[in-house]
Structures are given as C-alpha cells and as structure tokens.
Amino acid sequence: LGLIHSDLGQPKESLQRLEESYLFLKKKHGDQPHRKISVCLTQIGIAYYELGRYNDSIRYLKQSLNMKKQIYGEKTNEEIATVLNNLGLTYYQLGKFDRSKE
C-alpha cells in the first residue's frame, strides 16, 4: 500500500503505510538483517525525500545501506547501487555536493 500511495503522489500516506510495514517486518524477523526490511527502509527514505525531509531520508537510506551490506557483503549489486543513488540525490538536495559524489 505504501508504494501505491507513493505512485498516487501521496507521500504522507505512503510513509504511514511503509512505517506500518517496517514494524511488522521487524516483529517478524527481529534484529536479523533481512532483504524485505532493507527494501522497506529504502522506501521510507524515499518517502521522506518526497516530503522534503532530507535528513530523515538520509537516516533511513543509511540504515538500508548498512543492512544490505550485512546481507550481500561489500560487493555492489543493484540494490546497493539504488540506495547509493538515492543517497547521492538526497545529499545533492541538501547542497552537500561532495557527499553526493561519494
């Protein structure tokens, strides 16, 4: 539902549904790194980006990136590249151009 609200241009509703999904997944999988949790964290970061809450976006995207690295290791794959791209865009919006290039 969170992604549907995002596609409909409803970022607040999207964020609410994504946070509900995150809590459900955390309850189901606990503190163990899990792909579905990392994807949810990425989507929450994107929702915050769409709301212009860039620092919150960075916080969730970094959590997602750290979890993905625990799951996949340091090798960059499509999921890690997606998070890095979103982090770069968010840093760019904050005017942190050096960070956006990293």
PyMOL CGO cylinders between C-alpha atoms (Angstrom):
from pymol import cmd
from pymol.cgo import CYLINDER

trace = [
    CYLINDER, 0.00, 0.00, 0.00, 2.87, 2.36, 0.72, 0.3, 1, 1, 1, 1, 1, 1,
    CYLINDER, 2.87, 2.36, 0.72, 4.14, 2.15, -2.84, 0.3, 1, 1, 1, 1, 1, 1,
    CYLINDER, 4.14, 2.15, -2.84, 0.65, 2.67, -4.26, 0.3, 1, 1, 1, 1, 1, 1,
    CYLINDER, 0.65, 2.67, -4.26, 0.24, 5.87, -2.23, 0.3, 1, 1, 1, 1, 1, 1,
    CYLINDER, 0.24, 5.87, -2.23, 3.67, 6.98, -3.45, 0.3, 1, 1, 1, 1, 1, 1,
    CYLINDER, 3.67, 6.98, -3.45, 2.66, 6.36, -7.08, 0.3, 1, 1, 1, 1, 1, 1,
    CYLINDER, 2.66, 6.36, -7.08, -0.51, 8.37, -6.46, 0.3, 1, 1, 1, 1, 1, 1,
    CYLINDER, -0.51, 8.37, -6.46, 1.54, 11.32, -5.20, 0.3, 1, 1, 1, 1, 1, 1,
    CYLINDER, 1.54, 11.32, -5.20, 0.51, 10.83, -1.58, 0.3, 1, 1, 1, 1, 1, 1,
    CYLINDER, 0.51, 10.83, -1.58, 3.84, 10.74, 0.29, 0.3, 1, 1, 1, 1, 1, 1,
    CYLINDER, 3.84, 10.74, 0.29, 2.36, 11.20, 3.79, 0.3, 1, 1, 1, 1, 1, 1,
    CYLINDER, 2.36, 11.20, 3.79, 0.06, 8.24, 3.37, 0.3, 1, 1, 1, 1, 1, 1,
    CYLINDER, 0.06, 8.24, 3.37, 2.88, 6.29, 1.77, 0.3, 1, 1, 1, 1, 1, 1,
    CYLINDER, 2.88, 6.29, 1.77, 5.13, 6.97, 4.74, 0.3, 1, 1, 1, 1, 1, 1,
    CYLINDER, 5.13, 6.97, 4.74, 2.45, 5.90, 7.20, 0.3, 1, 1, 1, 1, 1, 1,
    CYLINDER, 2.45, 5.90, 7.20, 1.90, 2.56, 5.42, 0.3, 1, 1, 1, 1, 1, 1,
    CYLINDER, 1.90, 2.56, 5.42, 5.62, 1.94, 4.98, 0.3, 1, 1, 1, 1, 1, 1,
    CYLINDER, 5.62, 1.94, 4.98, 6.25, 2.55, 8.68, 0.3, 1, 1, 1, 1, 1, 1,
    CYLINDER, 6.25, 2.55, 8.68, 3.49, 0.05, 9.50, 0.3, 1, 1, 1, 1, 1, 1,
    CYLINDER, 3.49, 0.05, 9.50, 5.14, -2.47, 7.17, 0.3, 1, 1, 1, 1, 1, 1,
    CYLINDER, 5.14, -2.47, 7.17, 8.51, -1.83, 8.77, 0.3, 1, 1, 1, 1, 1, 1,
    CYLINDER, 8.51, -1.83, 8.77, 7.15, -2.52, 12.26, 0.3, 1, 1, 1, 1, 1, 1,
    CYLINDER, 7.15, -2.52, 12.26, 5.51, -5.72, 11.04, 0.3, 1, 1, 1, 1, 1, 1,
    CYLINDER, 5.51, -5.72, 11.04, 8.72, -6.91, 9.37, 0.3, 1, 1, 1, 1, 1, 1,
    CYLINDER, 8.72, -6.91, 9.37, 10.83, -6.06, 12.43, 0.3, 1, 1, 1, 1, 1, 1,
    CYLINDER, 10.83, -6.06, 12.43, 8.43, -8.05, 14.59, 0.3, 1, 1, 1, 1, 1, 1,
    CYLINDER, 8.43, -8.05, 14.59, 8.55, -10.99, 12.18, 0.3, 1, 1, 1, 1, 1, 1,
    CYLINDER, 8.55, -10.99, 12.18, 12.32, -11.04, 11.54, 0.3, 1, 1, 1, 1, 1, 1,
    CYLINDER, 12.32, -11.04, 11.54, 13.68, -9.44, 14.71, 0.3, 1, 1, 1, 1, 1, 1,
    CYLINDER, 13.68, -9.44, 14.71, 17.08, -7.81, 14.62, 0.3, 1, 1, 1, 1, 1, 1,
    CYLINDER, 17.08, -7.81, 14.62, 18.42, -10.10, 11.91, 0.3, 1, 1, 1, 1, 1, 1,
    CYLINDER, 18.42, -10.10, 11.91, 19.27, -8.37, 8.61, 0.3, 1, 1, 1, 1, 1, 1,
    CYLINDER, 19.27, -8.37, 8.61, 16.60, -9.23, 6.07, 0.3, 1, 1, 1, 1, 1, 1,
    CYLINDER, 16.60, -9.23, 6.07, 16.13, -8.14, 2.47, 0.3, 1, 1, 1, 1, 1, 1,
    CYLINDER, 16.13, -8.14, 2.47, 12.48, -7.15, 2.96, 0.3, 1, 1, 1, 1, 1, 1,
    CYLINDER, 12.48, -7.15, 2.96, 13.40, -4.90, 5.89, 0.3, 1, 1, 1, 1, 1, 1,
    CYLINDER, 13.40, -4.90, 5.89, 16.18, -3.25, 3.88, 0.3, 1, 1, 1, 1, 1, 1,
    CYLINDER, 16.18, -3.25, 3.88, 13.80, -2.62, 0.97, 0.3, 1, 1, 1, 1, 1, 1,
    CYLINDER, 13.80, -2.62, 0.97, 11.25, -1.12, 3.36, 0.3, 1, 1, 1, 1, 1, 1,
    CYLINDER, 11.25, -1.12, 3.36, 13.93, 1.16, 4.85, 0.3, 1, 1, 1, 1, 1, 1,
    CYLINDER, 13.93, 1.16, 4.85, 14.84, 2.32, 1.34, 0.3, 1, 1, 1, 1, 1, 1,
    CYLINDER, 14.84, 2.32, 1.34, 11.20, 3.10, 0.57, 0.3, 1, 1, 1, 1, 1, 1,
    CYLINDER, 11.20, 3.10, 0.57, 10.80, 5.02, 3.84, 0.3, 1, 1, 1, 1, 1, 1,
    CYLINDER, 10.80, 5.02, 3.84, 13.88, 7.03, 2.90, 0.3, 1, 1, 1, 1, 1, 1,
    CYLINDER, 13.88, 7.03, 2.90, 12.36, 7.80, -0.49, 0.3, 1, 1, 1, 1, 1, 1,
    CYLINDER, 12.36, 7.80, -0.49, 9.08, 8.86, 1.14, 0.3, 1, 1, 1, 1, 1, 1,
    CYLINDER, 9.08, 8.86, 1.14, 10.94, 11.28, 3.40, 0.3, 1, 1, 1, 1, 1, 1,
    CYLINDER, 10.94, 11.28, 3.40, 12.79, 12.60, 0.33, 0.3, 1, 1, 1, 1, 1, 1,
    CYLINDER, 12.79, 12.60, 0.33, 9.46, 13.22, -1.40, 0.3, 1, 1, 1, 1, 1, 1,
    CYLINDER, 9.46, 13.22, -1.40, 8.31, 15.14, 1.69, 0.3, 1, 1, 1, 1, 1, 1,
    CYLINDER, 8.31, 15.14, 1.69, 11.47, 17.29, 1.60, 0.3, 1, 1, 1, 1, 1, 1,
    CYLINDER, 11.47, 17.29, 1.60, 12.68, 15.81, 4.89, 0.3, 1, 1, 1, 1, 1, 1,
    CYLINDER, 12.68, 15.81, 4.89, 16.16, 15.11, 3.58, 0.3, 1, 1, 1, 1, 1, 1,
    CYLINDER, 16.16, 15.11, 3.58, 17.92, 14.43, 6.88, 0.3, 1, 1, 1, 1, 1, 1,
    CYLINDER, 17.92, 14.43, 6.88, 15.31, 11.80, 7.77, 0.3, 1, 1, 1, 1, 1, 1,
    CYLINDER, 15.31, 11.80, 7.77, 15.70, 10.38, 4.28, 0.3, 1, 1, 1, 1, 1, 1,
    CYLINDER, 15.70, 10.38, 4.28, 19.45, 10.05, 4.75, 0.3, 1, 1, 1, 1, 1, 1,
    CYLINDER, 19.45, 10.05, 4.75, 18.99, 8.35, 8.12, 0.3, 1, 1, 1, 1, 1, 1,
    CYLINDER, 18.99, 8.35, 8.12, 16.76, 5.62, 6.67, 0.3, 1, 1, 1, 1, 1, 1,
    CYLINDER, 16.76, 5.62, 6.67, 18.79, 5.21, 3.49, 0.3, 1, 1, 1, 1, 1, 1,
    CYLINDER, 18.79, 5.21, 3.49, 21.95, 4.72, 5.55, 0.3, 1, 1, 1, 1, 1, 1,
    CYLINDER, 21.95, 4.72, 5.55, 20.18, 2.09, 7.67, 0.3, 1, 1, 1, 1, 1, 1,
    CYLINDER, 20.18, 2.09, 7.67, 19.12, 0.33, 4.49, 0.3, 1, 1, 1, 1, 1, 1,
    CYLINDER, 19.12, 0.33, 4.49, 22.63, 0.52, 3.04, 0.3, 1, 1, 1, 1, 1, 1,
    CYLINDER, 22.63, 0.52, 3.04, 24.19, -0.91, 6.20, 0.3, 1, 1, 1, 1, 1, 1,
    CYLINDER, 24.19, -0.91, 6.20, 21.70, -3.76, 6.27, 0.3, 1, 1, 1, 1, 1, 1,
    CYLINDER, 21.70, -3.76, 6.27, 22.22, -4.53, 2.58, 0.3, 1, 1, 1, 1, 1, 1,
    CYLINDER, 22.22, -4.53, 2.58, 25.98, -4.68, 3.16, 0.3, 1, 1, 1, 1, 1, 1,
    CYLINDER, 25.98, -4.68, 3.16, 25.38, -7.13, 6.00, 0.3, 1, 1, 1, 1, 1, 1,
    CYLINDER, 25.38, -7.13, 6.00, 23.26, -9.26, 3.68, 0.3, 1, 1, 1, 1, 1, 1,
    CYLINDER, 23.26, -9.26, 3.68, 25.30, -9.04, 0.47, 0.3, 1, 1, 1, 1, 1, 1,
    CYLINDER, 25.30, -9.04, 0.47, 28.76, -8.06, 1.67, 0.3, 1, 1, 1, 1, 1, 1,
    CYLINDER, 28.76, -8.06, 1.67, 30.73, -5.14, 0.29, 0.3, 1, 1, 1, 1, 1, 1,
    CYLINDER, 30.73, -5.14, 0.29, 30.17, -6.07, -3.36, 0.3, 1, 1, 1, 1, 1, 1,
    CYLINDER, 30.17, -6.07, -3.36, 27.95, -3.51, -5.03, 0.3, 1, 1, 1, 1, 1, 1,
    CYLINDER, 27.95, -3.51, -5.03, 24.83, -5.02, -6.54, 0.3, 1, 1, 1, 1, 1, 1,
    CYLINDER, 24.83, -5.02, -6.54, 21.68, -3.48, -7.97, 0.3, 1, 1, 1, 1, 1, 1,
    CYLINDER, 21.68, -3.48, -7.97, 20.04, -2.98, -4.56, 0.3, 1, 1, 1, 1, 1, 1,
    CYLINDER, 20.04, -2.98, -4.56, 23.11, -1.34, -3.03, 0.3, 1, 1, 1, 1, 1, 1,
    CYLINDER, 23.11, -1.34, -3.03, 23.55, 0.83, -6.14, 0.3, 1, 1, 1, 1, 1, 1,
    CYLINDER, 23.55, 0.83, -6.14, 19.93, 2.00, -5.85, 0.3, 1, 1, 1, 1, 1, 1,
    CYLINDER, 19.93, 2.00, -5.85, 20.42, 3.10, -2.25, 0.3, 1, 1, 1, 1, 1, 1,
    CYLINDER, 20.42, 3.10, -2.25, 23.70, 4.85, -3.11, 0.3, 1, 1, 1, 1, 1, 1,
    CYLINDER, 23.70, 4.85, -3.11, 21.95, 6.69, -5.94, 0.3, 1, 1, 1, 1, 1, 1,
    CYLINDER, 21.95, 6.69, -5.94, 19.16, 7.82, -3.61, 0.3, 1, 1, 1, 1, 1, 1,
    CYLINDER, 19.16, 7.82, -3.61, 21.70, 8.94, -1.01, 0.3, 1, 1, 1, 1, 1, 1,
    CYLINDER, 21.70, 8.94, -1.01, 23.53, 10.94, -3.68, 0.3, 1, 1, 1, 1, 1, 1,
    CYLINDER, 23.53, 10.94, -3.68, 20.33, 12.66, -4.79, 0.3, 1, 1, 1, 1, 1, 1,
    CYLINDER, 20.33, 12.66, -4.79, 19.43, 13.49, -1.21, 0.3, 1, 1, 1, 1, 1, 1,
    CYLINDER, 19.43, 13.49, -1.21, 22.85, 14.94, -0.39, 0.3, 1, 1, 1, 1, 1, 1,
    CYLINDER, 22.85, 14.94, -0.39, 22.60, 16.94, -3.61, 0.3, 1, 1, 1, 1, 1, 1,
    CYLINDER, 22.60, 16.94, -3.61, 19.29, 18.44, -2.45, 0.3, 1, 1, 1, 1, 1, 1,
    CYLINDER, 19.29, 18.44, -2.45, 21.00, 19.50, 0.78, 0.3, 1, 1, 1, 1, 1, 1,
    CYLINDER, 21.00, 19.50, 0.78, 23.78, 21.18, -1.20, 0.3, 1, 1, 1, 1, 1, 1,
    CYLINDER, 23.78, 21.18, -1.20, 26.34, 18.64, 0.04, 0.3, 1, 1, 1, 1, 1, 1,
    CYLINDER, 26.34, 18.64, 0.04, 27.82, 18.17, -3.39, 0.3, 1, 1, 1, 1, 1, 1,
    CYLINDER, 27.82, 18.17, -3.39, 30.98, 16.43, -2.21, 0.3, 1, 1, 1, 1, 1, 1,
    CYLINDER, 30.98, 16.43, -2.21, 28.92, 13.87, -0.29, 0.3, 1, 1, 1, 1, 1, 1,
    CYLINDER, 28.92, 13.87, -0.29, 26.63, 13.36, -3.28, 0.3, 1, 1, 1, 1, 1, 1,
    CYLINDER, 26.63, 13.36, -3.28, 29.61, 12.29, -5.39, 0.3, 1, 1, 1, 1, 1, 1,
    CYLINDER, 29.61, 12.29, -5.39, 30.68, 9.64, -2.87, 0.3, 1, 1, 1, 1, 1, 1,
]
cmd.load_cgo(trace, "trace")
